[in-house]
Amino acid sequence: MPGTIAVLTMSKGRPEELLRQVDGLSVGSVPPDLHVVVSMGDRDLTRGRLPLGTDRWTTVVCPVPTDRRALPLAAARNRAAREALEVGADVLIFLDGDVIPGSRTLERYADAVTGVSPALRDLARPDGPVVWAGPVLQLPEPPDEHVGYPLGHLHKYGVRTPGTPALSPGELRPETRWDYFHAVAFAMSPEDFRATGGFCEDYTGHGLEDADFAHVVHNAGGALVWVGGATAYVQPRADLDRTQETRIALRHAEVWRGRWGAEPAHPWLQRLRGEGLLRLDEGRWGAA
């Protein structure tokens, strides 16, 4: 397997989910060389109280400044990437802290990023940066919370999320619908990530930070490409309080407006509008 593989993640207050990610990495066909875990105000994680380490790869835990309004996901991804770039990683694989990789996820991503995948012969290489995205499947609660999930059978539990195509292992498929990019799981080369300038850290919380990143890649002449077999299994997440989610959405819309000079058009905002939480008044997002 060519290249040094770095898995980049971030977490706060979800130790069991993070430890399941480590378990998933340990049984994969290819292990990472580096696992960077960014603590977003998690004291146990920052102080080294979680058993994340292994002799099979290097684990680095580092903090990122945070506040109580929302998690600094964009800043945490950038922080993790800097750690990996400083040690010369060849493959950057971003996984949210509640994601368990499939058995060949790292291998499939590395093949695509480093140019080993045979499917690259039929793929037109864009002039700009490439974001490689694997299928995202949503997991139910584990059948036994003390044992967790049977890692060899995650595919039996995962439910495909909207917009995720059904792909054969190793298949590469360009995606023109940029709204389907979610930063929960993706990979890039160091050169391509540097070309984007990273995530805009003005965004805090889940929302438009990944759409903004996709917009940067698209404007740079880049591409979004699905990677069959690079599966991400997302563990259950608690729904945000609707008041908090609305507040984040309005703040993200303001950041987007300032960066791009237009109102964002995104399914997340449309959903909140349909739920009666947001309104679009004279082309401008506001609280309902």
N, C-alpha and C positions, 0 to 999 in steps of 0.2 A: 504494500500500500504506500504510494508516494505521499510525501508531505507530512508536516507536523499538524495534527488535528487538535484544535482547541474548541472545547465546548464552553459556551458563555451563558451564564444564567444569573438570575437575581431573585431574591426571596425576602420575605418578612413574615414571621409568625406562622409559618406552615412547615414545621420540621419534618413531619411524617411524609408529606408530599415530596420534599426535597430528598429525603433519604431513599424514597422509592425511585427517584430519578437516578441516584447513584447506583442502586441495585440494577436498574435497566442498563446503565452504561457498562456494568461489570459483566453482563451476560451477552453483550453484543458481539457480532462477528469481528468487529475491530474496536479496540478500546481507544479512548482519547489519549493524547500525550499530555494534555493540560486541561484541567477543569477549573475555570474561574467562576467563583460564586461571589456576587456582589450583595452585601448586606444593606438593605434599605431601612436602617434603623432597628435591626433585629439584634438585641444585645447578646442573646445566646450564640447566634451565628458569629457575630463580630468577636466575641471572646473565646471562640474555639470550643464551645461546649457540645457541638454536634459531631458525631463520629463520621465525618465525611472522607477522611484520609484513607488512602490505600497505597500499597507498594507498586501498583500496576501503572499509575500515572501520578503526575504532580497536581496537587490541589492548592489553589490560592484563594484565600478569602480576603476581600477588601471592602471597606465601607464607602458609601456615597452620602453626601449631605441630604437630609430629608426634613420634611415638616409634617404637620398633622393634616394638611388639607387633602393630599393625595400622594400616592406612591410615585417617586421620580423614575419611572420606567425608562424613559428616553435617556436620561443621564446615566442610569445604571448600565444600560446596554453599551453606551459609549465608554464608560469606565472599564467594563469587562473587555471591550475590544482593545483599548489601549494596553491593558496588561498583556494580551495575547500578541499584539503587534510588537511590543518591546522585546519579546523573546523570539521573534521571528516565525510565528505560526504561519503555515501555508494555507490552512483551511479554517475559516471562522464559522462555527455552527452555533446559532443563537437558539436557546431553548428557555422558555419561561420556567420558573421554579417549580411549577406544578405539572410539568410535562415529563412523561416517561417515553424515552425513545424506543422504537421497535428494534428487533434483533439485528437488522441490517441498515438502520437509519444512517449511522455515521459512515458506513462503507459506501452507501449510495450517494450521499452528499459529497464525500471526498472524491469519488470517481467523476462526478460532474464538475466540481470546482477545479480539479487538477487536470481535466482533459482526458482521463482514462476511459470514461464511459463510451462504449461502442456507438451508442445512440447519438453521440455528438456529430457523427459523420453526416447525419441528415438534418442537423440544426444550423440554421443561418446565424452566424455570430454577429451580434449587434456592435455598433461603434462604442456604445456606452457601457456602464456597469450592468452586471447581471445579478439578479436576485433569484436564488434557487429555493423553491418552496415545496415541502413535502405534504402529502395528504394529512389532514387533521381530523382525528376521530375523538369523540367525546366519550369518556368513560362514566359509567354509573358509580354509585358508592361501592367500595370493595365488598365482596361477598363476606369477608371476615376482616374487620378493621384492624385486628391485631396481627393477622397474617399478611394482609394486603392483597395484591392481585397476583394471579398465576402468570408470571412474566412470559412464559412460553405460549400463552393462549390469549394475549390481549386482544387479538383480532376478533375473538368470539364475543367480546364485550363492547368494543368500540362502535359508536354510531357516527357515521360520516356527517360532518358539519356542512351547512349550505354552501354551495359553490365549490366544494372539493370534488374534483373529478375522480372517476374510477380509472386507475392506471395499472398497467402490467408492471411487474418489477423491472426497474431499469429504464422504463420508458421516459422520455423527455417530451413535454408538451408546452409550447409557448402559450401564455395567457394574455389576452388583450384587455380583459376586464380588471383593471387595476384595483377596483374596490374589493376584490377577493383576496388581496394580500393582507395577511395578518401576521404580525411580528412574533406571534407565539412560538413559531418554529420556522427557521430559514437558514440559509448558508450563503456565504460570499467569499470571494478571494480577498486577501488583504488589499490588493491594488484597487479593486472595485469599491471596497468599503471606504478606503481613503478618498476615492474620487467623489463620493457622495458628501463628504464632510461630516458624516454621522447623522444621528437623530437630532432634531431640534429640541433642545432641553427646556424651551419655554413651555412645552406641554408636560403636565403632570397628571398621572392617572391614566387608566385605559380610555382610549377614545380615538382621536384623530392623529396621534403621533405616528402610527404606522401608515396611515393614508398620506400624511405629509411626506414621509420617507419615500413612499412609492411615487409620489408626485415629483420628487427630486430626481429619482432614477429615470422616470419617464421623460422628464424635460431634458435630461442629459443624453437622450438617445439610447437608453438602456432597455433591458428586457426583464420580464418576470416569466420564469420557466418552472413548471411542475416537474418533480422528480418522483417517479414511481418507486415505491418501496422505501422511501425516506419518511416513514410514518411517524407522526407525533400523536401520542395518546394523552389527552388533557384530562386531568383529574377534576372532580366536581369542584366548582367554585360557588361561594355564597353570592347571591345577587346583591348588587349595591342598593343601598337605600335610595329610593327614587328622588328624594330631595338632593342628595349628594350627587347622584348621577346627572341630574339636571344642571346643577351648579358646575360640574366638570364640563358638561357639553357646552354651556354658554362661554366658559373660559376658553375652551378649545376653539370654538368658532371665532372668538375674538383674536386669538393668536393666528389662526388661519387667515383671517381677513387682513391682519397686519402684514403677513408674509407674502400673500398672493394677490391682494387687492380685489378679492371677490369673496362672496359667501361660499362656504363649503357645501357641496352636494354629496351626501353620504348616507347609506342605508341606516346607519346608527341614528343619525339625526331625524331621518324620516320615521323611524320606529318610535322615537320619543314624541314626535309630532302626532303620530297616530294614537299614542296613548294619552294625548291631551296634556303633555308636559311642556312641549315647546310649540311656538307658533312662528310662522314665516310672514312677517308683516312688512309689506312693501319691499320684499326681497331681502329682509334682514331677520336673522334668527333672534328670538327673544323668549322670555318665560311666558307660558300661557296664563 
